[in-house]
Amino acid sequence: MSRLQLALSVADLKESVDFYIKVFGVEPHKIREGYANFEISELPLKLVLIEVGAEARGHGPAGALNHLGVEE
């Protein structure tokens, strides 16, 4: 089954992980320094969070999209 991969650049990984746990009701599939991903089978979606320093990432939606893809 194919699924969409959505990778976001986030300034605070822990805060973002906590937020998406509440949104999707699932724990991350993988967590390592500066990186986490969620495999959400109901959508199907793989959400990837990549920590990028606040000064490099910027504010608001600008700079938030890291990459998109389709996994097979």
N, C-alpha and C positions, 0 to 999 in steps of 0.2 A: 504494500500500500504506500502510495506517495504521501508526503506531507510537506507543508510549507515550513521553511526555516526563516525565522525573523531574528536577526541579531541587532541588539541595541547597545549603544555606548552609554554607560551610566557613570555618574560621578561618585556614587556611594553604593558599592555592591551589596553590603549587608542590608541597607535600607531598601534597596530595590528587590532583593530576594524576599525580604519580609512582606513587601507590598504584593508581589506576585503570588506568594503562598496564599495570601488572603483572597486575591482575585480569582485564582484558579482552583484553590482548595487542594493542591498537591505540593509535596516537597520537591526540591530540585532533584533531578536525576544524577547530576554531577556538580561538584563544587571543588574548585581549586583556587589558588591565589589569583585574584583578579578576574575570575571566570566562573560562571554558573550556567547550567542549562536545565530547562524543564521540558519533559516529554509529555505533551497533553494529548492523549489519544482521542478524546471526544471531539476535537476540532478538525482534523489532525494538525497539530502544530508542534514544532520544536522551537522554543523561545530561548535564545542565547543572550546572556548579559555579559558584557565585557567592560571591566572597570577602566575608565579613562579619566585622568585628572580633570578637575573642574575647569581649570584654565584652558585645557586643550579641548574639552567637550563643549563648553559654552553653556548657555542657559536656554530653557524652553526647548521646543522641538528641533531647532537648528543644531545639527551635529549629532542628534540622537540615533539616527539610522546608521548602523554599521554596515550591514549587508542583508540581502534577501537571497533565498535559494529554494530549490525543490529537492528533497531527498527521496530516493526511490528505494 
